C-alpha cells in the first residue's frame, strides 16, 4: 500500500486529504497526517489554561480527525438524520454561554440530545469529560475556569482536553481514545507530546506572546523571523516523538517507511515551522528515501504577509533541504506566490480557482501523483506482472475487490511466471467480459490472447527442459504436484523450507544438467528451469513479437527489487515497482485520471 506522510496544521491540508480520498479512496492508500499542538488561541487556549498548560492544544488534531471522519463517512452523512451526521455535528458544535456554569449546563444539555446515537459507555465517557473539565471533585468548580470566556467555544475541544488531562496530560492518548469513539484508523499523529507554548520573534526583536497573535500578525514592515517554543520560562526545542506513548506508529517510523512526504500549505510560523524546527527533523527527512513535495501557499497568510514565494523558500531552507524537495505551485495563486526561483525544482499547474486561497482537491493531489509516476506515465506502452501486482489470489475480500478493479483498468500485455491455466482462470472469472488481453505465460515463452484461448504460441525452444525430467523428480516428491509448464518450467508444490530444498535440488541438478537451476517461486513453489531462462531474457523477444518499442514501455511488477523481475531493471527499460495490488491500483487510477482529463479537454476543443 502506498504510504503518504503529510505535515500540516489544522486546515491547510484539507484539499490534499480530500483529493487523495477522491482519487483513490481512503482504504487503498495509507495517508498519515502529522501536526504539532502548540496552538493556544481562542477556546484551545482556554483549554490549556484550565489545565495549567500541562496539556497541548487539541484544536489541530481535532480538526484533522474530524476531517478524516467526514471523508470516511461522506456518503452516510448525506442523510442529516444518520448517526454519522449527528455524531459529526456533536463534535463540530460551538456553544456560547455567559460563564463556566452556564456553559457546563449548555454542554450537558446538548450532549443529552445525542444520547440515542452513543452507546452507554461512550455517553458516560463524554459526560464525565465535561464534568472533569469544569469541576475538580465533581462539586467544586475549577478555579482555572473562572474569568475565562465561553463564547463560540468548541465542545469537542473540552472532550479532547479533559481526556488528555485524565490520561497523564497526554494529548496522544486522548487522540487514540477519540479515534476509537469516532470509528477512525490511527492516521493523525503528533510530532511530539510535550506541552510547550509557542511564541515568535519579529525582525525588530519584538516577541509575540502566543499563537493566536502570530496567526494575525499581518505586518510586512516587521516580519516574523523566528518561532520560539517555551517550556515554562525557558526556550526548549523538543525532538520528534518526544514524550510519545502512542499506540500507533512513531512519526520517525512513518517518515522512514513513507513513499511520499508532503509539506502542506498553511500558516507557516504558527502551524508548520514549529514542526520543522524539532531537533533532528531535517536529518530525519533527509534520511527518508521518499519523494518529497512542498505545497506553496496560494496567498500570503497573515503570519507571512509581505513574504513572497521566493523569500518563503529561503526561510524554509533553514529547516528543510530544499534541494530534495519539489515545490508544487498553483499558477492561479496571487502573483507573489505563483512562481518560485529556478534554483528550486518545481511543478506548476492550475491547482486552484483564481482569487481563492484554496486548492482544488483532485487537481492538487493529481499534480503530485503525476510527478511521482512521471516516468511511467510518459510511456505509451505497458507490460504487467499478474500475481502480486494486478491480482492476489490469496488476498482478503478487499484485495480481491481491488484486483478486479485493476483487471478492469489495466491496458497492455501480461508477462507472468504463472501457468496458462491459472492466468486463464483469473481473467475469465475476474476481468471484464469481452476484454481482450495478450498474455505471455510461464515467464514469457508461451503466449496467447483471450480472444482465441485455444491458439497457443511459443517464442523459442532454446530453453526447453530435458525430456524425462518430470518423471525423475515425481518419485522424490511423492504426494506433491510436479508439473512441467510450457516445456520450459517445472514447478514443484506445495513446499516448506524452500531455500533449503532449492539448495539441495541445485546440487542434484548440477550432476544431471549444469544448465538447470531451482528457484523458490510464489509462496509455496520451487521452479526448475534453464539458468538463462528469465523474464529479462524473454523481454527482448516479447518486444519483437508484440511490436512494442522498448524505449516507450514500462514494466510494472512487484518483484523488481527482490525476485524474478529484478534482472528486468538491467535491460534499461522503464520499470515501476508496486508492492501489492493497492499500489498497482493507485498507479492505474492515476493514469486513468489523466487519460480521462485529456479526453475531456479534446472534446471541449
Secondary structure in CASP SS format (residue, H / E / C, confidence):
PFRMAT SS
TARGET T0000
AUTHOR 0000-0000-0000
METHOD secondary structure of the structure
MODEL  1
X C 1.00
X E 1.00
X E 1.00
X E 1.00
X E 1.00
X E 1.00
X E 1.00
X C 1.00
X C 1.00
X C 1.00
X C 1.00
X C 1.00
X C 1.00
X H 1.00
X H 1.00
X H 1.00
X H 1.00
X H 1.00
X H 1.00
X H 1.00
X H 1.00
X H 1.00
X H 1.00
X H 1.00
X C 1.00
X C 1.00
X C 1.00
X C 1.00
X E 1.00
X E 1.00
X E 1.00
X E 1.00
X E 1.00
X E 1.00
X E 1.00
X C 1.00
X C 1.00
X C 1.00
X C 1.00
X C 1.00
X C 1.00
X H 1.00
X H 1.00
X H 1.00
X H 1.00
X H 1.00
X H 1.00
X H 1.00
X H 1.00
X H 1.00
X C 1.00
X C 1.00
X C 1.00
X C 1.00
X C 1.00
X C 1.00
X C 1.00
X C 1.00
X H 1.00
X H 1.00
X H 1.00
X H 1.00
X H 1.00
X H 1.00
X H 1.00
X H 1.00
X H 1.00
X H 1.00
X H 1.00
X H 1.00
X H 1.00
X H 1.00
X C 1.00
X C 1.00
X C 1.00
X H 1.00
X H 1.00
X H 1.00
X C 1.00
X C 1.00
X C 1.00
X C 1.00
X H 1.00
X H 1.00
X H 1.00
X H 1.00
X H 1.00
X H 1.00
X H 1.00
X H 1.00
X H 1.00
X H 1.00
X C 1.00
X E 1.00
X E 1.00
X E 1.00
X E 1.00
X C 1.00
X C 1.00
X H 1.00
X H 1.00
X H 1.00
X H 1.00
X H 1.00
X H 1.00
X H 1.00
X H 1.00
X H 1.00
X H 1.00
X H 1.00
X H 1.00
X H 1.00
X C 1.00
X C 1.00
X H 1.00
X H 1.00
X H 1.00
X C 1.00
X C 1.00
X H 1.00
X H 1.00
X H 1.00
X H 1.00
X H 1.00
X H 1.00
X H 1.00
X H 1.00
X H 1.00
X H 1.00
X H 1.00
X H 1.00
X H 1.00
X H 1.00
X H 1.00
X E 1.00
X C 1.00
X C 1.00
X C 1.00
X C 1.00
X C 1.00
X E 1.00
X C 1.00
X H 1.00
X H 1.00
X H 1.00
X C 1.00
X C 1.00
X C 1.00
X C 1.00
X E 1.00
X E 1.00
X E 1.00
X E 1.00
X E 1.00
X H 1.00
X H 1.00
X H 1.00
X H 1.00
X H 1.00
X H 1.00
X H 1.00
X H 1.00
X H 1.00
X H 1.00
X H 1.00
X H 1.00
X C 1.00
X C 1.00
X C 1.00
X C 1.00
X H 1.00
X H 1.00
X H 1.00
X H 1.00
X H 1.00
X H 1.00
X H 1.00
X H 1.00
X H 1.00
X H 1.00
X H 1.00
X H 1.00
X C 1.00
X C 1.00
X C 1.00
X C 1.00
X C 1.00
X E 1.00
X E 1.00
X E 1.00
X C 1.00
X C 1.00
X C 1.00
X C 1.00
X C 1.00
X C 1.00
X E 1.00
X E 1.00
X E 1.00
X E 1.00
X E 1.00
X E 1.00
X C 1.00
X C 1.00
X C 1.00
X C 1.00
X E 1.00
X E 1.00
X C 1.00
X C 1.00
X H 1.00
X H 1.00
X H 1.00
X H 1.00
X H 1.00
X C 1.00
X C 1.00
X C 1.00
X C 1.00
X C 1.00
X C 1.00
X C 1.00
X C 1.00
X E 1.00
X E 1.00
X E 1.00
X E 1.00
X E 1.00
X E 1.00
X E 1.00
X E 1.00
X C 1.00
X C 1.00
X E 1.00
X E 1.00
X C 1.00
X C 1.00
X C 1.00
X E 1.00
X C 1.00
X C 1.00
X C 1.00
X C 1.00
X C 1.00
X C 1.00
X C 1.00
X C 1.00
X C 1.00
X C 1.00
X C 1.00
X H 1.00
X H 1.00
X H 1.00
X H 1.00
X H 1.00
X H 1.00
X H 1.00
X C 1.00
X C 1.00
X E 1.00
X E 1.00
X E 1.00
X E 1.00
X C 1.00
X C 1.00
X C 1.00
X C 1.00
X H 1.00
X H 1.00
X H 1.00
X H 1.00
X H 1.00
X H 1.00
X H 1.00
X H 1.00
X H 1.00
X C 1.00
X C 1.00
X E 1.00
X C 1.00
X H 1.00
X H 1.00
X H 1.00
X H 1.00
X H 1.00
X H 1.00
X H 1.00
X C 1.00
X C 1.00
X C 1.00
X E 1.00
X E 1.00
X E 1.00
X E 1.00
X E 1.00
X C 1.00
X C 1.00
X C 1.00
X C 1.00
X C 1.00
X C 1.00
X H 1.00
X H 1.00
X H 1.00
X C 1.00
X C 1.00
X C 1.00
X C 1.00
X H 1.00
X H 1.00
X H 1.00
X H 1.00
X H 1.00
X H 1.00
X H 1.00
X H 1.00
X C 1.00
X C 1.00
X C 1.00
X C 1.00
X C 1.00
X H 1.00
X H 1.00
X H 1.00
X E 1.00
X E 1.00
X E 1.00
X E 1.00
X E 1.00
X E 1.00
X C 1.00
X C 1.00
X C 1.00
X C 1.00
X H 1.00
X H 1.00
X H 1.00
X C 1.00
X C 1.00
X C 1.00
X C 1.00
X C 1.00
X C 1.00
X C 1.00
X C 1.00
X E 1.00
X E 1.00
X E 1.00
X E 1.00
X C 1.00
X C 1.00
X C 1.00
X C 1.00
X C 1.00
X C 1.00
X C 1.00
X C 1.00
X C 1.00
X C 1.00
X C 1.00
X H 1.00
X H 1.00
X H 1.00
X H 1.00
X H 1.00
X H 1.00
X H 1.00
X H 1.00
X H 1.00
X H 1.00
X H 1.00
X H 1.00
X C 1.00
X H 1.00
X H 1.00
X H 1.00
X H 1.00
X C 1.00
X C 1.00
X C 1.00
X E 1.00
X E 1.00
X E 1.00
X E 1.00
X C 1.00
X C 1.00
X E 1.00
X C 1.00
X C 1.00
X C 1.00
X E 1.00
X C 1.00
X C 1.00
X C 1.00
X C 1.00
X C 1.00
X H 1.00
X H 1.00
X H 1.00
X H 1.00
X H 1.00
X H 1.00
X H 1.00
X H 1.00
X H 1.00
X H 1.00
X H 1.00
X H 1.00
X H 1.00
X C 1.00
X C 1.00
X C 1.00
X E 1.00
X E 1.00
X E 1.00
X C 1.00
X C 1.00
X C 1.00
X C 1.00
X H 1.00
X H 1.00
X H 1.00
X H 1.00
X H 1.00
X H 1.00
X H 1.00
X H 1.00
X H 1.00
X H 1.00
X H 1.00
X C 1.00
X C 1.00
X C 1.00
X C 1.00
X C 1.00
X C 1.00
X C 1.00
X E 1.00
X E 1.00
X E 1.00
X E 1.00
X H 1.00
X H 1.00
X H 1.00
X C 1.00
X E 1.00
X E 1.00
X E 1.00
X E 1.00
X C 1.00
X C 1.00
X E 1.00
X E 1.00
X E 1.00
X E 1.00
X E 1.00
X E 1.00
X E 1.00
X C 1.00
X C 1.00
X C 1.00
X C 1.00
X C 1.00
X C 1.00
X C 1.00
X C 1.00
X C 1.00
X C 1.00
X H 1.00
X H 1.00
X H 1.00
X H 1.00
X H 1.00
X H 1.00
X C 1.00
X C 1.00
X C 1.00
X C 1.00
X C 1.00
X C 1.00
X E 1.00
X E 1.00
X E 1.00
X E 1.00
X E 1.00
X C 1.00
X C 1.00
X C 1.00
X E 1.00
X E 1.00
X E 1.00
X E 1.00
X E 1.00
X C 1.00
X C 1.00
X C 1.00
X C 1.00
X H 1.00
X H 1.00
X H 1.00
X H 1.00
X H 1.00
X H 1.00
X H 1.00
X H 1.00
X H 1.00
X H 1.00
X H 1.00
X H 1.00
X H 1.00
X H 1.00
X H 1.00
X C 1.00
X C 1.00
X C 1.00
X E 1.00
X E 1.00
X E 1.00
X E 1.00
X E 1.00
X E 1.00
X C 1.00
X C 1.00
X C 1.00
X E 1.00
X E 1.00
X E 1.00
X E 1.00
X E 1.00
X E 1.00
X C 1.00
X C 1.00
X C 1.00
X C 1.00
X H 1.00
X H 1.00
X H 1.00
X H 1.00
X H 1.00
X H 1.00
X H 1.00
X H 1.00
X H 1.00
X H 1.00
X H 1.00
X H 1.00
X C 1.00
X C 1.00
X C 1.00
X H 1.00
X H 1.00
X H 1.00
X E 1.00
X E 1.00
X E 1.00
X E 1.00
X E 1.00
X C 1.00
X C 1.00
X C 1.00
X C 1.00
X C 1.00
X C 1.00
X C 1.00
X C 1.00
X H 1.00
X H 1.00
X H 1.00
X H 1.00
X H 1.00
X H 1.00
X C 1.00
X C 1.00
X E 1.00
X E 1.00
X E 1.00
X E 1.00
X C 1.00
X C 1.00
X C 1.00
X H 1.00
X H 1.00
X H 1.00
X H 1.00
X H 1.00
X H 1.00
X H 1.00
X H 1.00
X H 1.00
X H 1.00
X H 1.00
X H 1.00
X H 1.00
X H 1.00
X H 1.00
X H 1.00
X H 1.00
X H 1.00
X H 1.00
X H 1.00
X H 1.00
X H 1.00
X H 1.00
X H 1.00
X C 1.00
END
